[in-house]
Structures are given as C-alpha cells and as structure tokens.
Amino acid sequence: MQDIIEAIKISAIKIAKEIKKEDRDYSQNTNSTGDNQLKIDILSDIIIEEELKKVTSIYEIVSEEKDDVVAVNPDGIYKVGYDPLDGSSLIDVNLSVGSIFAIYKNSFNGQDLVGAVYVVYGPRMDLVIAIDDVKLYRFIEDDFKYVKNLTLDERGKYVSTGATQKNWLPWHKKLVDKMFDEGYELSYSGGMVPDLHFLLLRGGGLFSYPATIDKPKSKLRMVFEIFPYAYIFEKAGGGAIDGTNRVLDLKPTFVHDTCPSFFGSNYEIELVKKAYNL
C-alpha cells in the first residue's frame, strides 16, 4: 500500500502548486451529481488519475468527478475512490480545501476499506494517513514530515453541522440545540476536510451532514467522502454513523450513493443515537 501513499503525496504537491495559480473559473462541465466543476476540480482529477495509474498494485479507481470506474491494472489488488478537491468553491475566499482518498480491497463497500488518506491545502499542507492508526504529516521544505498520531478524546467541545438549517428535521435541530445547551462551541467553515481536520486535531466533537426535508439521502458520497472519514474516526478512537447505523456497515448500490453522516467522539455519537432513536 505504500506505493499508493507515495502517489498521493506526489499528487498533493502538484495540486498545491496549481491552487496558487490564478484561473479559478468554472468550466462548462458538471460532475456525476450535477455540480458545476471548477477548472481546478478537473485539473486535480487529472493529476491524481495520472499518478494512480502508475501504481501497479491498483486494480481500478473511481473519482467523484467521473461517472464510471476506471481500470488500472488487471493484476492489482486495491481499488481507490477519491474526491480530487473537496470544497474547491472555497478557494476564491482563501479557505482551506482538501483531497480525500479511500483504499479498498474486493469492493467499494465500507467493510472492505483497508486505508484512508486526506490532504489539507491551507496555510500549511497537512497529510493524514489511517491504516492501523491515524498519523499526521506536514509538508516542510520539500517533503512530508511525521508530526504525531491523532486520537480523539471520549468527549469533544465542538459541533459542526451542514445542510440548510431551514430544511433540518425536528430531531436534528433538537440535537444541535441540546449540544449548545451543554456548552459546545460552533465550528463550521463549509468545507468537510478542514472541519473534520479541526475536530481530529482538537480532540473531538461532532461533524454532521444530516438528512433534510429536501435531501432525505443527504449530500455527501459514501465511497469518496463518508467511508474514508468513518475509517479515520474509528481508528482515532471515535465513531461514524448515519444516525443509527455504523457507516462502515453500509453498502452503496452504486459508487455515487449518498447518505446522512455523523462523525465524532464516542460521547457525541451516543447523543446522535439517542436523538435519532425515533
């Protein structure tokens, strides 16, 4: 699996350089779920695909920005699902964005995950790798240097919740109100990668992207976003559920399936279960 990690590092360095360039306009294209693609989305996807295709241990790859799975090597044993540049619309206001990678064997189901990686492009470029544990690396001078292992406390201090508030379901609003009543602080940038990175570095809390009146299956994609972060949060000592069920036990019917998602320390995950036990 180390060859995949090395390809991700090379991709990240290239993408970080491209982010600093001027052209941040929208292209004429949309992705598989109808989102308008920025030119940097397409370029990031090209960079990652080019690097992953060089890795002989990879059987196939699939990107959030493409409809179909791409074959790589018939003798490969891994499958990689990735979001080339999550939160790319935040670049023009100079907020952090990131790339997310999920490494699978056999299928793109959560139970077949064997590793997860994400990159944060911000004032500093951070790389987080989860295999047996969760390790933080930081790009210093010309390479990624190990910083520390990341673990979650039993209970955090922050709450970060997405989706349009007017479309929240009543029990979700009650959950968020309860957490504020308990003294939790709001932390939300609108970007999944920086918000979850914040919770991991600060020891925990709750990030959620719930089902809503207008989007009962929510917005985030299992294969590219939810499964890798669920794997990371579990390896860090926390959990990830869809409201009631463990996320990594879910099986998407196709690679772009979405579902509600809650990531957090153990205490916060229990709060979610109580709120959603209808």
ABEGO torsion letter per residue (X at the ends): XAAAAAAAAAAAAAAAAAAABABABBBABBBAAGBBBBAAAAAAAAAAAAAAAABAABABBBBAABABBBBABAABABBBBBBABBGAAAAAAGBBBBBBBBBBBGBABAAABABBBBBBBBABBBBBBBBABBBBBBBBGABBBBABBBBBBABBABBBBBEBAAABBAAAAAAAAAAAAAGBBBBBAGBAAAAAAAAAAAGEEBBBBBBBAABAAEABBAAAAAAAAAAAAAAAGBBBBAGABBAAABBBABAABBBBBBBBBAAAAAAAAAAABX
